[in-house]
Amino acid sequence: MGRPGMQMETWVLFVAFGCMCVGQALADPLYFVPVPAVWESGAQVRFCASLLKVDKNDKHKMTVTLLSPELNTTLLQKESNQDFHTCSTFLAPLVIKDTVQHFQVEVIGKKMYSRETRKVLIRANKPVTFIQTDKPIFLPGQTVYFRVVTMDTKLRPACRKVSDSIDLIEPQ
Ligand SMILES: *[C@@H]1O[C@H](CO)[C@@H](O)[C@H](O)[C@H]1NC(C)=O
């Protein structure tokens, strides 16, 4: 994984709630990029990135990328020779079924190179369909009107094909 002319350090990973990762090599900068392990399709995801103990004479570049087979998206790119703490939000990709993608954090300095990739689960919104009638009780021969509404788990309108016919079952 090392790059020519760059020294690959041994990184110690601690995995705590969700996907919090900490990378550290002796006397090298320390970085944290906690992110939830499970995202909801299309929902806002927030993450913060910290780089600490940076050598003032060595500019470090941090790149946070979401990798998917079709598209790599850069979520954050920051170059600094000072410590920083920055937060950012983005929208999770829209998926139609639960999907695993990879969240990658790369930190490059003159004397260090680190790349970590974590799996994140993107949960598809399973829509729910509500069917209502215009009245609770009907007399024989009356027309029954239906209202059919489909919503996702955040109560936003969603698209879903429902059956073309509805069966009515009499109570008796
Ligand atoms: C995304 O990045 C990975 C690792 O850097 C690379 O192997 C892959 O080809 C890239 N995929 C796309 C679609 O650009």
The ligand as an SDF file (V2000), in Angstrom:
LIG
                    3D

 14 14  0  0  0  0  0  0  0  0999 V2000
  -12.4990    4.4630   -6.6990 C   0  0  0  0  0  0  0  0  0  0  0  0
  -11.2980    4.4450   -5.9520 O   0  0  0  0  0  0  0  0  0  0  0  0
  -10.7180    3.1550   -5.8100 C   0  0  0  0  0  0  0  0  0  0  0  0
   -9.5710    3.2450   -4.8180 C   0  0  0  0  0  0  0  0  0  0  0  0
   -8.8990    4.4440   -4.8730 O   0  0  0  0  0  0  0  0  0  0  0  0
  -10.3030    2.6500   -7.1900 C   0  0  0  0  0  0  0  0  0  0  0  0
   -9.7280    1.3850   -7.0810 O   0  0  0  0  0  0  0  0  0  0  0  0
  -11.5550    2.5900   -8.0800 C   0  0  0  0  0  0  0  0  0  0  0  0
  -11.1940    2.2400   -9.3760 O   0  0  0  0  0  0  0  0  0  0  0  0
  -12.2700    3.9370   -8.1050 C   0  0  0  0  0  0  0  0  0  0  0  0
  -13.5600    3.7600   -8.7640 N   0  0  0  0  0  0  0  0  0  0  0  0
  -14.0590    4.6270   -9.6360 C   0  0  0  0  0  0  0  0  0  0  0  0
  -15.3890    4.2970  -10.2030 C   0  0  0  0  0  0  0  0  0  0  0  0
  -13.4790    5.6560   -9.9560 O   0  0  0  0  0  0  0  0  0  0  0  0
  1  2  1  0
  1 10  1  0
  2  3  1  0
  3  4  1  0
  3  6  1  0
  4  5  1  0
  6  7  1  0
  6  8  1  0
  8  9  1  0
  8 10  1  0
 10 11  1  0
 11 12  1  0
 12 13  1  0
 12 14  2  0
M  END
$$$$
